[in-house]
Amino acid sequence: MRRRRHSEDHLRHEAWAIPYGDLLTLLLAFFVAMYAVSVVDADKYQVLSQSLSTAFSVPTAVDPIQIGEPTLEESPISEDVPRSLSPPELISAQMPQRQAEPNPGSPTAVALAAILGQVPQEERERLAGEIQTMANELQLAMGELVEDGRIQIKRQPYWIEVAINSNLLFSSGSATLDQTARPMLAELARVLRGHDVRIHVEGHTDNRPISNVIYPSNWELSSGRAATVVNLFAQNGVDPKRMVAIGYGEFRPIESNATEAGRARNRRVSIIVLPSLIQTHSTTLVEPERLRADWESDSG
C-alpha cells in the first residue's frame, strides 16, 4: 500500500512537463509565424485584402502593418532583376544591354543632356552635325599639341571639352598668360568665333595650398585663370555675351594628387563648347546654362 502511494506521488511531480512542453511548442510556432510575416509582400497582400473584402463585404482594404525593419522600397527586390532558376551566367547573357550614357564632365553639360528629350529629331541631328564640324576644326587647329598630349579634345554627341594643361598657359601660382600661350589661344578663338555656341571656361588647380595677397586660395587662382582665358577670347573676336568663367579650385580632380604627374594633370583649363540655343518641341529656344537655374527655382 505504501509503495503504490509513492508511485502516484512520483507521477504527480512530473505532470508539469506536459503543459510546459506544449507552451514551448506554441511559443516556437508563434515566433516562426512572426518571422514569416516580418516582410510583407505588397502585391500578395493586396490580392488577399481584395478577396477578403469581397467575401465579407468590407468597403475598403486596410493597409498592411509592417513588422520588422522598414524599407523605403515597395519590394526589396527591384523589378528590373529577372526572376529565373537559370544559372547567373545565362541570365546575364539574356539581359538586354543598356547603352552607356556619355560622361559630360560639366554640370552645364548635364543640364544640356537633360533637355535633349524635348528636342525634335531633326534639331538633334543639326546640333550633332555642328558639334562634329567644330570638333574637326579644333582637332586640325591644335593638331601638334593634341598629338603630344598637352591638349585633349573630348567630343560628346552635343558638346566638346578642350582641356589645356595649365603649364602651357601660366607660371606656377599665377593667372597671367605666358606670351607663348597667346597664339595658341588666339587660334582657338578663331575657330570658336565662327560658330554660334556658348563657351564655359573652367579653371582647375591641384590640392597644394596657395596664400598670397593676390590669390588667398585656389578658388581665386582657378577663377582668375578662367577669367584670363575668357578675356583673351573676347579680345580675339568671341562674343563676350556667349562666354562665362568658372573656378572650381582643387575640387574636381581628374587624377590623384598624391603624385606629381597627377597634380600636373589636375592643373588645367577646360573649355566647354555648347550649342547656343536649343529649339524644343514647343518651339521654345532654351539656353543650356539657364536651364539648371530654372529647375532650382521651380523645385524650391
C-alpha positions as CSV (number, residue, x, y, z in Angstrom):
1,M,0.0,0.0,0.0
2,R,2.8,2.4,0.9
3,R,4.6,1.6,-2.4
4,R,1.6,2.5,-4.5
5,R,1.3,5.9,-2.9
6,H,5.0,6.6,-3.5
7,S,4.5,5.8,-7.2
8,E,1.4,8.1,-7.5
9,D,3.4,11.0,-5.9
10,H,6.2,10.5,-8.4
11,L,3.8,10.7,-11.4
12,R,2.1,13.9,-10.0
13,H,5.5,15.6,-9.6
14,E,6.3,15.0,-13.3
15,A,2.9,16.1,-14.7
16,W,4.1,19.7,-15.1
17,A,6.4,18.7,-18.0
18,I,3.5,18.1,-20.4
19,P,1.9,21.7,-20.3
20,Y,5.4,23.2,-20.2
21,G,6.4,21.3,-23.4
22,D,3.1,22.4,-25.0
23,L,3.9,26.0,-24.1
24,L,7.4,25.9,-25.6
25,T,5.9,24.4,-28.8
26,L,3.3,27.2,-29.0
27,L,6.0,29.9,-28.4
28,L,8.2,28.4,-31.1
29,A,5.3,28.3,-33.6
30,F,4.4,31.9,-32.6
31,F,7.9,33.2,-33.3
32,V,8.1,31.3,-36.6
33,A,4.9,32.9,-37.7
34,M,6.1,36.3,-36.6
35,Y,9.3,35.9,-38.6
36,A,7.3,34.7,-41.6
37,V,5.3,37.9,-41.8
38,S,8.1,40.2,-40.9
39,V,8.4,41.3,-44.5
40,V,5.1,41.9,-46.3
41,D,4.8,41.2,-50.0
42,A,2.6,44.2,-51.0
43,D,1.3,42.5,-54.2
44,K,0.2,39.3,-52.4
45,Y,-1.3,41.3,-49.6
46,Q,-3.3,43.4,-52.0
47,V,-4.8,40.3,-53.6
48,L,-5.6,38.8,-50.2
49,S,-7.1,42.0,-49.0
50,Q,-9.4,42.3,-52.0
51,S,-10.5,38.7,-51.7
52,L,-11.4,39.2,-48.0
53,S,-13.2,42.5,-48.8
54,T,-15.3,40.7,-51.5
55,A,-16.1,37.8,-49.2
56,F,-17.0,39.8,-46.1
57,S,-18.4,42.9,-47.9
58,V,-15.7,45.1,-46.4
59,P,-15.8,48.6,-48.1
60,T,-12.1,49.4,-48.1
61,A,-8.9,47.4,-47.6
62,V,-6.6,48.1,-44.7
63,D,-3.0,49.0,-45.3
64,P,-0.6,46.2,-44.3
65,I,1.2,46.7,-41.0
66,Q,5.0,46.4,-41.5
67,I,6.7,44.2,-38.9
68,G,10.4,44.3,-38.6
69,E,12.9,46.6,-40.3
70,P,11.1,49.1,-42.6
71,T,12.1,49.6,-46.2
72,L,11.7,52.6,-48.4
73,E,11.1,50.4,-51.5
74,E,7.8,48.7,-52.4
75,S,9.6,45.5,-52.9
76,P,13.1,44.5,-51.5
77,I,13.9,43.1,-55.0
78,S,14.0,45.5,-57.9
79,E,11.5,44.9,-60.7
80,D,14.5,45.2,-63.1
81,V,16.0,42.0,-61.7
82,P,14.9,38.9,-63.7
83,R,13.4,36.0,-61.7
84,S,14.6,32.7,-63.1
85,L,16.0,29.4,-62.0
86,S,18.6,29.6,-64.7
87,P,22.3,30.0,-63.8
88,P,23.5,33.6,-63.3
89,E,25.8,33.4,-66.4
90,L,22.8,32.5,-68.6
91,I,20.6,35.3,-67.1
92,S,23.4,37.8,-67.6
93,A,23.7,36.8,-71.3
94,Q,20.0,37.1,-71.8
95,M,19.6,40.5,-70.2
96,P,19.4,43.4,-72.7
97,Q,22.4,45.6,-72.6
98,R,21.7,49.3,-71.8
99,Q,23.5,51.9,-73.9
100,A,26.1,53.7,-71.7
101,E,25.4,57.4,-71.3
102,P,28.2,59.8,-72.2
103,N,30.1,61.3,-69.3
104,P,29.6,65.1,-69.7
105,G,32.3,66.2,-67.3
106,S,30.5,69.5,-66.6
107,P,27.3,70.5,-64.6
108,T,26.2,72.6,-67.5
109,A,26.6,69.7,-69.9
110,V,24.4,67.6,-67.5
111,A,21.7,70.3,-67.9
112,L,22.1,70.2,-71.7
113,A,21.7,66.4,-71.8
114,A,18.5,66.6,-69.7
115,I,16.6,68.7,-72.2
116,L,17.6,66.7,-75.3
117,G,14.5,64.6,-74.8
118,Q,12.4,67.8,-75.6
119,V,14.3,68.4,-78.9
120,P,12.9,67.2,-82.2
121,Q,15.0,64.6,-84.0
122,E,16.0,66.9,-86.9
123,E,17.2,69.5,-84.4
124,R,19.3,66.9,-82.6
125,E,20.8,65.9,-85.9
126,R,21.6,69.5,-86.7
127,L,23.3,70.0,-83.3
128,A,25.3,66.8,-83.6
129,G,26.5,67.8,-87.1
130,E,27.5,71.3,-85.9
131,I,29.5,69.8,-83.0
132,Q,31.2,67.3,-85.2
133,T,32.2,70.0,-87.7
134,M,33.7,72.2,-84.8
135,A,35.5,69.2,-83.3
136,N,37.2,68.5,-86.7
137,E,38.2,72.2,-86.9
138,L,39.6,72.2,-83.4
139,Q,41.5,69.0,-84.0
140,L,43.1,70.4,-87.1
141,A,44.0,73.7,-85.5
142,M,45.5,72.1,-82.4
143,G,47.0,69.1,-84.1
144,E,50.5,69.0,-82.8
145,L,49.5,69.9,-79.2
146,V,46.8,67.2,-79.3
147,E,49.3,64.6,-80.5
148,D,51.8,65.2,-77.7
149,G,49.1,65.2,-75.1
150,R,49.3,68.7,-73.9
151,I,45.8,69.4,-75.2
152,Q,42.9,67.0,-75.1
153,I,39.8,67.3,-77.2
154,K,36.9,65.2,-75.8
155,R,33.9,65.2,-78.1
156,Q,30.5,64.2,-76.9
157,P,27.4,64.0,-79.2
158,Y,26.2,67.5,-78.3
159,W,29.2,69.3,-76.7
160,I,33.0,69.5,-76.8
161,E,35.6,69.8,-74.0
162,V,39.0,71.2,-74.7
163,A,41.3,70.5,-71.7
164,I,44.6,72.5,-71.7
165,N,47.4,71.8,-69.2
166,S,48.0,75.0,-67.1
167,N,51.7,74.6,-67.6
168,L,51.1,75.7,-71.2
169,L,49.3,78.9,-70.2
170,F,50.6,80.1,-66.8
171,S,53.5,80.2,-64.5
172,S,53.2,78.5,-61.1
173,G,50.8,80.4,-58.8
174,S,50.0,83.0,-61.5
175,A,47.0,83.8,-63.6
176,T,49.0,86.0,-66.1
177,L,49.2,84.4,-69.5
178,D,52.6,83.5,-70.8
179,Q,53.4,85.2,-74.1
180,T,54.0,81.8,-75.8
181,A,50.4,80.8,-75.0
182,R,48.7,83.7,-76.7
183,P,49.0,82.5,-80.3
184,M,47.5,79.1,-79.4
185,L,44.5,80.6,-77.6
186,A,44.1,83.1,-80.4
187,E,43.8,80.2,-82.8
188,L,41.2,78.6,-80.6
189,A,39.3,81.9,-80.6
190,R,39.4,82.0,-84.4
191,V,37.6,78.6,-84.6
192,L,35.1,79.4,-81.8
193,R,34.0,82.8,-83.1
194,G,32.9,81.3,-86.4
195,H,30.2,79.2,-84.7
196,D,27.0,80.1,-82.8
197,V,28.0,78.4,-79.5
198,R,28.2,79.1,-75.8
199,I,31.6,78.8,-74.1
200,H,32.3,77.9,-70.5
201,V,35.9,78.3,-69.4
202,E,36.6,76.3,-66.2
203,G,39.8,76.7,-64.1
204,H,41.2,73.8,-62.1
205,T,44.1,73.5,-59.7
206,D,45.8,70.8,-57.7
207,N,45.4,70.5,-53.9
208,R,48.6,72.3,-52.9
209,P,47.5,75.4,-50.9
210,I,48.3,78.9,-52.1
211,S,48.1,82.0,-50.0
212,N,49.3,85.4,-51.1
213,V,48.0,88.9,-51.4
214,I,46.5,88.3,-54.9
215,Y,45.3,84.7,-54.5
216,P,44.3,83.8,-50.9
217,S,43.3,80.3,-52.0
218,N,43.0,78.0,-55.1
219,W,39.4,79.3,-55.6
220,E,40.7,82.8,-56.6
221,L,43.6,81.3,-58.6
222,S,41.3,79.0,-60.7
223,S,38.7,81.7,-61.2
224,G,41.4,84.2,-62.2
225,R,42.9,81.8,-64.8
226,A,39.4,81.1,-66.3
227,A,38.7,84.8,-66.5
228,T,42.1,85.5,-68.2
229,V,41.3,83.0,-70.9
230,V,37.8,84.5,-71.4
231,N,39.2,87.9,-71.7
232,L,41.7,86.8,-74.4
233,F,38.9,85.1,-76.3
234,A,36.9,88.4,-76.2
235,Q,39.9,90.3,-77.5
236,N,40.1,87.9,-80.4
237,G,36.5,88.4,-81.6
238,V,34.5,85.9,-79.5
239,D,31.2,87.5,-78.3
240,P,31.5,88.1,-74.5
241,K,27.8,87.5,-74.1
242,R,28.3,83.9,-75.1
243,M,31.0,83.2,-72.5
244,V,31.3,82.5,-68.8
245,A,34.3,82.0,-66.5
246,I,34.1,79.3,-63.7
247,G,36.6,78.5,-61.0
248,Y,36.5,75.0,-59.4
249,G,39.7,75.2,-57.4
250,E,41.1,71.8,-56.4
251,F,37.7,70.1,-56.0
252,R,37.3,68.5,-59.5
253,P,40.5,66.5,-60.0
254,I,40.8,64.0,-62.8
255,E,43.9,62.3,-61.3
256,S,45.1,61.6,-57.8
257,N,47.0,64.5,-56.2
258,A,49.3,62.0,-54.5
259,T,51.9,62.1,-57.3
260,E,53.5,65.0,-59.2
261,A,52.2,63.6,-62.5
262,G,48.6,63.5,-61.1
263,R,48.9,67.1,-59.8
264,A,50.2,68.3,-63.2
265,R,47.2,66.8,-64.9
266,N,44.8,68.4,-62.4
267,R,46.2,71.9,-63.1
268,R,44.2,72.6,-66.3
269,V,41.8,74.9,-68.0
270,S,38.8,73.3,-69.6
271,I,36.9,75.0,-72.4
272,I,33.3,73.6,-72.7
273,V,31.7,74.3,-76.0
274,L,27.8,74.1,-76.0
275,P,25.1,74.8,-78.6
276,S,23.9,78.3,-78.3
277,L,20.1,77.9,-78.3
278,I,18.1,74.6,-78.4
279,Q,14.7,74.5,-80.0
280,T,12.3,72.2,-78.2
281,H,9.1,70.6,-79.4
282,S,7.2,73.6,-78.1
283,T,9.3,75.8,-80.4
284,T,10.9,77.4,-77.4
285,L,14.6,78.4,-77.6
286,V,16.4,77.2,-74.5
287,E,19.8,78.5,-73.2
288,P,21.6,75.5,-71.7
289,E,23.2,77.2,-68.7
290,R,19.9,78.9,-67.7
291,L,18.0,75.6,-67.5
292,R,19.6,74.5,-64.3
293,A,18.7,77.8,-62.5
294,D,15.1,77.4,-63.7
295,W,14.9,73.8,-62.3
296,E,16.2,75.0,-58.9
297,S,13.7,77.8,-58.7
298,D,10.8,75.5,-59.6
299,S,11.8,72.8,-57.1
300,G,12.4,75.4,-54.4
